[in-house]
Amino acid sequence: MQISFAFALGQLVVGVISPFAGMIADKFGSGKTLFIGILMSLIGCMLLPLSTNPISISISLGIISALGAGLAGLPIILASVNRLVPADKSGMAFGIVNAGQSLGQLIIAPIAGLVIVNFGWITFIYVLCFTFLLVLPFSAILKTQTRRTASKKEGDLNLFDTLSIAFKTPSYIYLVSGFFVCGFHVWFIGTHMPGVIAVCGLPPTVSGWSLGLIGLFNIVGSLFAGWYISRHSMKFFLSCIYFARCIIVLLFLLSPKDVASVLIFSIALGFTYFSVIPATAGLIGKMFGAKFLATLFGFAMFSHQIGGFLGAYLGGFFYDLNGDYTVVWLLDAGLAVFAALIHLPIKERLVYEEALST
């Protein structure tokens, strides 16, 4: 219960800090922000073995480590990559970064299990701390260097002008609203998939296979997303992915709850799991340019984490109420349709000139 609360608190902290992390990165550079974030994650991990009560666990895991994760999160990394690569290559670059995130999870999960079983969880925490030390120097690679030249109007606008324009731009509001649905979806699945499999009467090992397949095919989906959005419409891709999630969920509800259907569901779900991230970041860059991408994507991530908190919480709430997850699955499918529709009116073009002329 203590660990669960600390993780839930951490999700909210990551969401709250993401916009501010973006502002810091846009002001002082991605490299410095990433360095501080990785260092805070390292400190939080080092304090965890010394945490012996709910308050200290919440501080080390739910606040310090979460602040570090927010400061070294995807908005900062993708914004830095967006500045370093040509505009026509950014979509593919975002897909590769997103796939790298999943690959890291796939690699670290079995290592964590092996170390914990043989040497205990404290030893794994020290292994994790050593990993943070290894990656700390790489933050220098993503120091703020811009290979693009901003348009004159983009260059003239400060952060607060940009935020004012963004929150008056329907396309940005639609995009952020859709990302809320993504958070609801992935955190409901990530938190409750083992419970779903238990309700189906399947052994716990199926849960490990399911989550592993989701992670593996998320790599495939992320790379495909990067390739597709580099050549075609980003909003159409997002609309299709969200609609596909609805179909996948409904087919799973109607299918027999055996091992084969769970694994097929996991493969299909994995392909759509985080594949919306490259297109979401790409659309923000296309609408507002590279200058304040970290901040604007940070606000989208805040929306994502609120959705994630509700997905995780409502999954448990309705399970306690009804003894199964059917209501949440249907809610998830309905939200996916909403997200599919709300992306269609988005205008895929730079909005500065349009906003400043009105």
Beta strands, then each sheet from edge to edge (+ up, - down):
end
